[in-house]
Amino acid sequence: MKQLTKAEEEIMQVLWELEIANVKEVITMLASPKPAYNTVSTIIRILESKNFVSHKQEGKWHYYFPLINKEEYSNSSINKLVENYFEGSFNEMVSFFIKKNDVKLSDIESLLKEIKK
């Protein structure tokens, strides 16, 4: 799966949340300063060319919706992170985050309980 740029990912986050939206609706959900209409429209068309988004037309409006769900993209991104920075080892990645972020033992225990469910 292709990786998204920061701007593309911001648009996808909005579309995942709204499920279907036109460009104006996407813009209202973005953080300030709001990008220009043409900028958002261009990014959405790029997302369509990457097969992340499709649209349906209603009157003069195009309504965009994600073709890739958030979980699928998240899983792919994490797998690439593990491959590129942790030699393909999930254990190395988890160990890195625990050491660098001063994770508490109680948080690890809670996580283990959640995984066992």
C-alpha positions, 0 to 999 in steps of 0.5 A: 500500500502506498504511503500518504503525505502529511496533507493527504493523511489529514484529509483521510482522517477527516474522510474516515471520520465523516465517511462521506463529504464534499470538499467544503465539509472536509475543509470545515473539519481541518485545523486552522489555518484552513487550506484553500478550496483548490488545495483540498480539491487537488489533494482529494484528486491525488487520493483518488488517483492512489485509489484511497478515495472515490466519489459520487456526484449529486447535482453539481457536488462531488461527495468523496468517501474512503476506499481504504479503511483506517485500520487497514492503512494503520496496519500497513503503516506500522508494518512499514515502520517496523520493517524500515526502522526495527529490522522487521522486529515488532519486539524491537519496536515495542522495546524501543518505545518502552525505553524511550517513553518511560512506560510504566509497568502498570501500563504494560500490564494493562496492555497485556490484559487487553491483548489477552481479551 
